[in-house]
């Protein structure tokens, strides 16, 4: 068998394998739209998460009363109790040039109220 024939057979086998993988992937391992909701784990709304961050005090005692937060995807568990959510946080939007920080923040429901669990 010539080198060209071997290359052609290998390329055809590779294409068949990739095609089968793409076709069978949803059947073998389906992906849900929202992992936290699908797992039955509660997660805060954007308003609840913002309120929790504004109540939180940093280790220096600094309050984040003016912080703004955009809530991204949340997933159960992680480092602490509750859920860990990707956020876009601006700690002091009144400062000129305050850049948003992309960071995960943990939230836990305590006595019916969302609190920051992991900073």
N, CA and C atoms as a LAMMPS dump frame, in Angstrom:
ITEM: TIMESTEP
0
ITEM: NUMBER OF ATOMS
357
ITEM: BOX BOUNDS ff ff ff
-5.0000000000000000e+02 5.0000000000000000e+02
-5.0000000000000000e+02 5.0000000000000000e+02
-5.0000000000000000e+02 5.0000000000000000e+02
ITEM: ATOMS id mol type element x y z
1 1 1 N 0.854 -1.158 0
2 1 2 C 0 0 0
3 1 3 C 0.905 1.228 0
4 2 1 N 0.584 2.178 -0.838
5 2 2 C 1.426 3.371 -0.939
6 2 3 C 1.125 4.341 0.197
7 3 1 N 2.037 5.27 0.387
8 3 2 C 1.891 6.264 1.452
9 3 3 C 0.664 7.135 1.251
10 4 1 N 0.355 7.412 -0.011
11 4 2 C -0.812 8.252 -0.296
12 4 3 C -2.104 7.54 0.09
13 5 1 N -2.198 6.253 -0.166
14 5 2 C -3.39 5.475 0.177
15 5 3 C -3.555 5.388 1.689
16 6 1 N -2.445 5.204 2.405
17 6 2 C -2.503 5.13 3.867
18 6 3 C -2.975 6.472 4.442
19 7 1 N -2.476 7.552 3.889
20 7 2 C -2.892 8.886 4.342
21 7 3 C -4.363 9.136 4.097
22 8 1 N -4.858 8.705 2.94
23 8 2 C -6.27 8.881 2.607
24 8 3 C -7.144 8.071 3.551
25 9 1 N -6.778 6.807 3.806
26 9 2 C -7.549 5.955 4.713
27 9 3 C -7.548 6.555 6.121
28 10 1 N -6.411 7.062 6.579
29 10 2 C -6.323 7.666 7.907
30 10 3 C -7.202 8.909 8
31 11 1 N -7.198 9.744 6.965
32 11 2 C -8.01 10.955 6.96
33 11 3 C -9.498 10.618 6.981
34 12 1 N -9.912 9.616 6.205
35 12 2 C -11.317 9.203 6.176
36 12 3 C -11.737 8.653 7.538
37 13 1 N -10.894 7.829 8.157
38 13 2 C -11.202 7.279 9.487
39 13 3 C -11.315 8.396 10.521
40 14 1 N -10.443 9.375 10.431
41 14 2 C -10.474 10.508 11.355
42 14 3 C -11.762 11.307 11.198
43 15 1 N -12.172 11.569 9.968
44 15 2 C -13.415 12.297 9.721
45 15 3 C -14.631 11.524 10.226
46 16 1 N -14.65 10.217 10.013
47 16 2 C -15.761 9.395 10.503
48 16 3 C -15.8 9.428 12.034
49 17 1 N -14.641 9.33 12.666
50 17 2 C -14.585 9.371 14.132
51 17 3 C -15.062 10.694 14.697
52 18 1 N -14.606 11.817 14.118
53 18 2 C -15.059 13.129 14.584
54 18 3 C -16.561 13.304 14.359
55 19 1 N -17.041 12.877 13.198
56 19 2 C -18.475 12.988 12.908
57 19 3 C -19.314 12.192 13.892
58 20 1 N -18.889 10.97 14.177
59 20 2 C -19.619 10.147 15.142
60 20 3 C -19.575 10.781 16.537
61 21 1 N -18.452 11.346 16.897
62 21 2 C -18.341 12.008 18.199
63 21 3 C -19.279 13.189 18.339
64 22 1 N -19.367 14.021 17.305
65 22 2 C -20.261 15.168 17.356
66 22 3 C -21.719 14.743 17.365
67 23 1 N -22.061 13.687 16.651
68 23 2 C -23.444 13.218 16.607
69 23 3 C -23.837 12.567 17.931
70 24 1 N -22.958 11.755 18.514
71 24 2 C -23.3 10.999 19.714
72 24 3 C -23.056 11.76 21.019
73 25 1 N -22.352 12.873 20.999
74 25 2 C -22.033 13.59 22.227
75 25 3 C -23.261 13.99 23.037
76 26 1 N -24.327 14.558 22.438
77 26 2 C -25.51 14.905 23.234
78 26 3 C -26.209 13.676 23.827
79 27 1 N -26.074 12.54 23.184
80 27 2 C -26.703 11.318 23.689
81 27 3 C -25.899 10.734 24.85
82 28 1 N -24.593 10.75 24.737
83 28 2 C -23.724 10.157 25.75
84 28 3 C -23.657 11.033 26.999
85 29 1 N -23.491 12.331 26.835
86 29 2 C -23.334 13.246 27.974
87 29 3 C -24.115 14.524 27.71
88 30 1 N -25.436 14.523 28.001
89 30 2 C -26.232 15.725 27.735
90 30 3 C -25.822 16.878 28.649
91 31 1 N -25.942 18.094 28.13
92 31 2 C -25.591 19.304 28.872
93 31 3 C -26.884 20.032 29.195
94 32 1 N -27.087 20.372 30.481
95 32 2 C -28.271 21.136 30.85
96 32 3 C -27.992 22.621 30.655
97 33 1 N -29.046 23.404 30.554
98 33 2 C -28.903 24.834 30.303
99 33 3 C -28.288 25.566 31.491
100 34 1 N -28.664 25.196 32.697
101 34 2 C -28.15 25.871 33.887
102 34 3 C -27.826 24.833 34.947
103 35 1 N -26.558 24.528 35.197
104 35 2 C -26.2 23.476 36.132
105 35 3 C -26.739 23.69 37.536
106 36 1 N -26.738 24.932 38.044
107 36 2 C -27.198 25.176 39.411
108 36 3 C -28.694 24.929 39.54
109 37 1 N -29.459 25.335 38.537
110 37 2 C -30.894 25.123 38.572
111 37 3 C -31.206 23.651 38.348
112 38 1 N -30.49 23.007 37.43
113 38 2 C -30.74 21.604 37.137
114 38 3 C -30.436 20.726 38.338
115 39 1 N -29.451 21.102 39.139
116 39 2 C -29.089 20.322 40.314
117 39 3 C -30.027 20.603 41.478
118 40 1 N -30.974 21.519 41.319
119 40 2 C -31.914 21.834 42.371
120 40 3 C -31.326 22.729 43.449
121 41 1 N -30.249 23.434 43.143
122 41 2 C -29.604 24.305 44.107
123 41 3 C -30.085 25.729 43.875
124 42 1 N -30.494 26.384 44.95
125 42 2 C -30.946 27.772 44.845
126 42 3 C -29.759 28.685 44.593
127 43 1 N -30.003 29.785 43.919
128 43 2 C -28.969 30.772 43.683
129 43 3 C -29.581 32.152 43.806
130 44 1 N -28.773 33.156 44.195
131 44 2 C -29.327 34.496 44.399
132 44 3 C -29.641 35.186 43.08
133 45 1 N -30.592 36.115 43.147
134 45 2 C -30.83 36.978 41.991
135 45 3 C -29.727 38.038 41.995
136 46 1 N -29.646 38.814 40.937
137 46 2 C -28.614 39.853 40.876
138 46 3 C -28.815 40.891 41.982
139 47 1 N -30.06 41.237 42.282
140 47 2 C -30.336 42.196 43.353
141 47 3 C -29.944 41.634 44.719
142 48 1 N -30.258 40.364 44.972
143 48 2 C -29.891 39.741 46.245
144 48 3 C -28.377 39.64 46.399
145 49 1 N -27.682 39.302 45.312
146 49 2 C -26.218 39.201 45.353
147 49 3 C -25.586 40.568 45.585
148 50 1 N -26.112 41.603 44.934
149 50 2 C -25.589 42.954 45.131
150 50 3 C -25.8 43.408 46.569
151 51 1 N -26.98 43.127 47.128
152 51 2 C -27.252 43.499 48.52
153 51 3 C -26.303 42.775 49.475
154 52 1 N -26.013 41.494 49.206
155 52 2 C -25.096 40.733 50.064
156 52 3 C -23.686 41.318 50.013
157 53 1 N -23.232 41.698 48.826
158 53 2 C -21.898 42.292 48.695
159 53 3 C -21.852 43.648 49.399
160 54 1 N -22.912 44.423 49.303
161 54 2 C -22.93 45.738 49.955
162 54 3 C -22.952 45.618 51.481
163 55 1 N -23.534 44.533 52.02
164 55 2 C -23.521 44.313 53.477
165 55 3 C -22.178 43.786 53.963
166 56 1 N -21.436 43.153 53.078
167 56 2 C -20.173 42.507 53.453
168 56 3 C -19.112 43.541 53.828
169 57 1 N -18.325 43.229 54.838
170 57 2 C -17.203 44.088 55.229
171 57 3 C -15.916 43.333 54.946
172 58 1 N -14.969 44.026 54.333
173 58 2 C -13.668 43.428 54.048
174 58 3 C -12.9 43.242 55.351
175 59 1 N -11.811 42.481 55.319
176 59 2 C -11.025 42.234 56.526
177 59 3 C -10.478 43.515 57.141
178 60 1 N -10.392 44.573 56.362
179 60 2 C -9.913 45.863 56.88
180 60 3 C -11.038 46.657 57.526
181 61 1 N -12.262 46.147 57.466
182 61 2 C -13.413 46.853 58.002
183 61 3 C -14.08 47.754 56.992
184 62 1 N -13.551 47.787 55.796
185 62 2 C -14.085 48.637 54.736
186 62 3 C -15.429 48.107 54.265
187 63 1 N -16.386 49.003 54.137
188 63 2 C -17.703 48.657 53.635
189 63 3 C -17.735 48.84 52.121
190 64 1 N -18.553 48.053 51.466
191 64 2 C -18.718 48.158 50.01
192 64 3 C -20.122 48.661 49.689
193 65 1 N -20.572 49.694 50.406
194 65 2 C -21.945 50.173 50.307
195 65 3 C -22.322 50.663 48.911
196 66 1 N -21.355 51.088 48.111
197 66 2 C -21.648 51.609 46.768
198 66 3 C -21.319 50.615 45.657
199 67 1 N -20.921 49.421 46.019
200 67 2 C -20.482 48.441 45.017
201 67 3 C -21.594 48.118 44.03
202 68 1 N -21.189 47.859 42.791
203 68 2 C -22.124 47.367 41.781
204 68 3 C -21.656 45.987 41.344
205 69 1 N -22.609 45.143 40.993
206 69 2 C -22.295 43.752 40.695
207 69 3 C -23.159 43.257 39.547
208 70 1 N -22.537 42.545 38.626
209 70 2 C -23.27 41.829 37.58
210 70 3 C -23.019 40.358 37.833
211 71 1 N -24.078 39.612 37.949
212 71 2 C -23.997 38.192 38.276
213 71 3 C -23.9 37.372 37.003
214 72 1 N -22.961 36.435 36.993
215 72 2 C -22.794 35.54 35.856
216 72 3 C -23.289 34.147 36.192
217 73 1 N -22.646 33.13 35.65
218 73 2 C -23.033 31.743 35.89
219 73 3 C -22.722 31.336 37.314
220 74 1 N -23.617 30.548 37.899
221 74 2 C -23.43 30.03 39.257
222 74 3 C -23.366 28.51 39.205
223 75 1 N -22.601 27.934 40.141
224 75 2 C -22.53 26.48 40.243
225 75 3 C -22.555 26.103 41.723
226 76 1 N -23.137 24.95 42.041
227 76 2 C -23.242 24.545 43.436
228 76 3 C -21.884 24.199 44.03
229 77 1 N -21.802 24.335 45.347
230 77 2 C -20.599 23.903 46.063
231 77 3 C -19.425 24.81 45.837
232 78 1 N -18.3 24.197 45.525
233 78 2 C -17.083 24.969 45.369
234 78 3 C -16.316 24.959 46.67
235 79 1 N -15.79 26.104 47.048
236 79 2 C -14.952 26.21 48.238
237 79 3 C -15.795 26.215 49.509
238 80 1 N -16.94 26.865 49.515
239 80 2 C -17.75 26.977 50.721
240 80 3 C -19.161 26.471 50.497
241 81 1 N -20.054 26.762 51.452
242 81 2 C -21.451 26.333 51.295
243 81 3 C -22.174 27.182 50.257
244 82 1 N -23.307 26.718 49.803
245 82 2 C -24.116 27.492 48.862
246 82 3 C -23.633 27.358 47.44
247 83 1 N -23.526 28.485 46.742
248 83 2 C -23.134 28.5 45.333
249 83 3 C -21.965 29.447 45.124
250 84 1 N -21.204 29.191 44.095
251 84 2 C -20.133 30.086 43.681
252 84 3 C -20.524 30.649 42.328
253 85 1 N -20.514 31.973 42.225
254 85 2 C -20.945 32.638 40.999
255 85 3 C -19.813 33.49 40.438
256 86 1 N -19.697 33.498 39.137
257 86 2 C -18.786 34.435 38.486
258 86 3 C -19.471 35.797 38.502
259 87 1 N -18.719 36.82 38.852
260 87 2 C -19.287 38.159 38.943
261 87 3 C -18.384 39.166 38.26
262 88 1 N -18.97 40.286 37.938
263 88 2 C -18.211 41.448 37.494
264 88 3 C -18.506 42.522 38.533
265 89 1 N -17.5 42.864 39.321
266 89 2 C -17.669 43.709 40.497
267 89 3 C -16.918 45.021 40.34
268 90 1 N -17.587 46.125 40.664
269 90 2 C -16.933 47.427 40.768
270 90 3 C -17.11 47.837 42.224
271 91 1 N -16.003 47.854 42.977
272 91 2 C -16.083 48.111 44.415
273 91 3 C -16.493 49.547 44.736
274 92 1 N -15.979 50.525 44.004
275 92 2 C -16.317 51.924 44.247
276 92 3 C -16.533 52.624 42.912
277 93 1 N -17.765 52.585 42.4
278 93 2 C -18.024 53.18 41.086
279 93 3 C -17.906 54.702 41.076
280 94 1 N -17.827 55.341 42.25
281 94 2 C -17.708 56.802 42.285
282 94 3 C -16.289 57.266 41.97
283 95 1 N -15.303 56.362 42.088
284 95 2 C -13.918 56.723 41.751
285 95 3 C -13.759 56.803 40.237
286 96 1 N -13.005 57.785 39.804
287 96 2 C -12.733 57.916 38.377
288 96 3 C -11.853 56.759 37.927
289 97 1 N -12.23 56.12 36.866
290 97 2 C -11.432 55.026 36.31
291 97 3 C -11.559 53.72 37.064
292 98 1 N -12.61 53.564 37.873
293 98 2 C -12.803 52.309 38.61
294 98 3 C -13.114 51.199 37.61
295 99 1 N -12.216 50.243 37.522
296 99 2 C -12.369 49.158 36.55
297 99 3 C -13.124 47.985 37.173
298 100 1 N -13.995 47.337 36.408
299 100 2 C -14.68 46.159 36.925
300 100 3 C -13.708 44.989 37.074
301 101 1 N -13.922 44.207 38.115
302 101 2 C -13.105 43.022 38.375
303 101 3 C -13.95 41.784 38.107
304 102 1 N -13.429 40.864 37.326
305 102 2 C -14.093 39.59 37.101
306 102 3 C -13.568 38.614 38.141
307 103 1 N -14.462 38.135 39.021
308 103 2 C -14.013 37.245 40.09
309 103 3 C -15.154 36.364 40.565
310 104 1 N -14.816 35.152 41.031
311 104 2 C -15.845 34.289 41.622
312 104 3 C -16.12 34.718 43.057
313 105 1 N -17.389 34.71 43.419
314 105 2 C -17.794 35.021 44.795
315 105 3 C -18.774 33.941 45.23
316 106 1 N -18.591 33.445 46.441
317 106 2 C -19.488 32.436 46.996
318 106 3 C -20.623 33.094 47.756
319 107 1 N -21.819 32.541 47.627
320 107 2 C -22.992 33.041 48.328
321 107 3 C -23.654 31.881 49.055
322 108 1 N -24.145 32.156 50.268
323 108 2 C -24.874 31.152 51.039
324 108 3 C -26.119 31.814 51.619
325 109 1 N -27.199 31.038 51.701
326 109 2 C -28.431 31.557 52.282
327 109 3 C -28.392 31.288 53.783
328 110 1 N -28.444 32.366 54.578
329 110 2 C -28.412 32.26 56.033
330 110 3 C -29.649 32.961 56.58
331 111 1 N -30.474 32.204 57.303
332 111 2 C -31.733 32.728 57.862
333 111 3 C -32.577 33.416 56.795
334 112 1 N -32.66 32.809 55.611
335 112 2 C -33.488 33.331 54.528
336 112 3 C -32.903 34.51 53.771
337 113 1 N -31.664 34.871 54.053
338 113 2 C -31.026 36.009 53.389
339 113 3 C -29.694 35.579 52.801
340 114 1 N -29.392 36.016 51.575
341 114 2 C -28.125 35.675 50.937
342 114 3 C -26.995 36.491 51.543
343 115 1 N -25.9 35.813 51.843
344 115 2 C -24.709 36.452 52.382
345 115 3 C -23.503 36.019 51.568
346 116 1 N -22.445 36.833 51.584
347 116 2 C -21.191 36.471 50.921
348 116 3 C -20.538 35.388 51.776
349 117 1 N -20.233 34.253 51.167
350 117 2 C -19.625 33.14 51.914
351 117 3 C -18.142 33.039 51.648
352 118 1 N -17.706 33.303 50.426
353 118 2 C -16.3 33.187 50.05
354 118 3 C -15.943 34.435 49.268
355 119 1 N -14.924 35.137 49.705
356 119 2 C -14.533 36.353 49.01
357 119 3 C -13.31 36.104 48.193
